[in-house]
Amino acid sequence: MYADNVLRELFPLLTALTAAAVVYAMREQRRRRMQIAPPRPDIAMREVSDTPALLEIERACLATDDPRVAFRRAAIENAVAALYLETIAECGVENTGEMLRAHTQAWQALREYLRLRYDDAVPDDWFDHFTRVARPYIREKVRLTREFALHLDEGAERYARIYDELLQELLQEALAAPQKKSFVPPDFSHS
């Protein structure tokens, strides 16, 4: 009977301690995940790719005040070029494959370099968020630009310029996003 009373009185304390331990473990796991710890901070681009264009990008980016942001911009610029080429190819324009492959390989190499040197690449991060949102923007911009070119529809041209502004805002957000921050994937469903 005495043991039952002691256990009954200790149960709330044990429950609180267990809850505190769980919260601590979760906070510690998040802290470790968010800690910036590049696997290879001294890596050179030639170890990721020997493409002259990427070696030139590395040289230019390392000469800036904030090389990590410069590498982000280069990755995004190559991804944007790849998204435009992908969309243009879907419109039936031929001979885009080689350039599409080159830009895709460039942004992939830059992402790997950012991950290794700066610990700046995680799933659903600034880059994934940018490309997920930019893809439909670029598709619509290409459609509107084509509409303007075919029918001289000035409204289409104005809307296409709006997509340029949206892409520029999205770029600025991506460049300013904290390292290792994950974004919720956008919901473009029309339900």
N, C-alpha and C positions, 0 to 999 in steps of 0.2 A: 504494500500500500504506500509506504514512504517513497519507494523507488518510482512508483507511478506518479506521485505528486511532483517529485523532482523532475522527472522527464516532461511532465506537462508544463512545468514552469520554465524549463530549458528549451522547449520546442520553439517558442517565438524567437529566442536568442539564436538558436541554431539556424532557423529560417532566415533571419536577418543577416547572419554571417555568410550563409550560402549565397544569398542574393548579392551581398557586397563582393564576394569572391567572383561571381559570374560577371558583375559589372566591371570589376577591375580587369578581369581577363579580356573582356571585349574591348575596353579602352586601350589596353596594352597591345592587343592585336591591331587595332586601328592605328595607334601611334607608330608601330613598327612598319605597317603598310605605307603610311604617309611619310615616313622618314626618307629623306633624299640620300641615297647611297649608290652612286653609280658603280656598276660592276667593273668598268674599265675606264677610269677618268683620263688616262693618258693615251687612249686609242687614237690612231691616225686614220683618216679616211681611206688611205690606200689599203688598210687591213679589212675594210668593208667592201670597197670597190676600187678598181683601178681606172675607172672611166675618167678621162681628162676633164670633162665638164664638172664632175663631182670634186675632183681635186682642186679645180679653180674655185668652186663654191666654197670649199673648206678654207682656202687661202683668204678669200674675201670675208667670210664670216668670222674667222679668227682675228681679223684685223679690226673688227668693230668693238664698240664699248660693251656690248652684250651679245657674245657669240651664240649663246643658246637661243635667244630670240631670233637672231639672224638665220640660224639653221631651221628654226620653226618656219620662218617666212619662206625659205627656199623649199622646204617640204611642201608647204601649202601651195606655192606657185606651181610646182610640178604636178601636184594633185589637181589643181584647177585646170592646167593645160590638158591633163589626161581626161578629166571630166568633160571638157569641151570637145576633145577629139572623139571620145566615146559617143557623145550626143550627135556630133556631126556624122559619124559613121552610121549611126542608127537612121539618119536622114537619107542614107544611100550614097554618101560621098565616099568614093573609093580612095585607096592609097593613104589611109590614115593609120594603118596598122603598125608600121615601123615606128612612127613618131609616138603613137600611143604606148607601145612597149617601152620606148626609151624614157618617156616621162614617168610611167608606172615604176620602172626599175629605179629611177632616180629618187622618187619619193619613198619607195620602200627602203632603199639604202640609207637615205637621210633619217628615216624613222629609226632604223636599227642603230645608226650612229648616235642619234639623240638618246636612245635607250641606254646604250653602253657608256657613253661619255658623260651624259648629264642626268641619267635616270629620269628621263622625260618622255616616257611612253608607257601607258597602261591601257588596258581595254576601256573603251568608252571615254577616252580622255579628250582633250582639246582638238586633236586631229580627227578622231572618229566623229566627234560632234560636228566639226566643220564640214567634213565630207558628206555626212548624212543630210545636213541642212542645205549645203551648197548644190548637191546633185539636182534636186527638183528646181531650184532657182535657175541653174544653168540650163536645164532642159527648157524651162519656160522662156528664158531669155533668147535662146537659140530659135525657138518657135516664133517668138514675136519679131525677132530680127529677120527671120525668113519671110514672115508675113509682110513686113515693111518692104523688104527687097522685091517681093513679087507683086505687091499691090499698092505700094507707096502709101501705106496706111500710117499716118502720122501718130495716131493714138497708140499703135503697136510700138512705134519708136519711143514714145514717151514712157510706156510701161517697161520697155527693155532697159531704159536708163534707170528706172527705179530698181530693177534687179541688180544693176551695177552698184547702186548705193547700198542695197541690202548685203551684197557680197562683201563690200568694203567694211561695213559694220561687223559682219561675221568674222572677217579677217582680224580686225582690231580686237575683238573679244577673244579669239583664239590665241593671238600673240600675248595678251595680258593674263590669260588663264593661269592659275597656279599649277605647279607641277603635281602630277599624280592625282589630280582631281578628276573624278568620274562624273559624267553627265548622264542624265536620264535620256535614253534615245527618244527622238521626237516622234510624235504620233501624227502622221499625215493622213489618217483615215478620215473619211467624210461621213462618219456615222452620226 
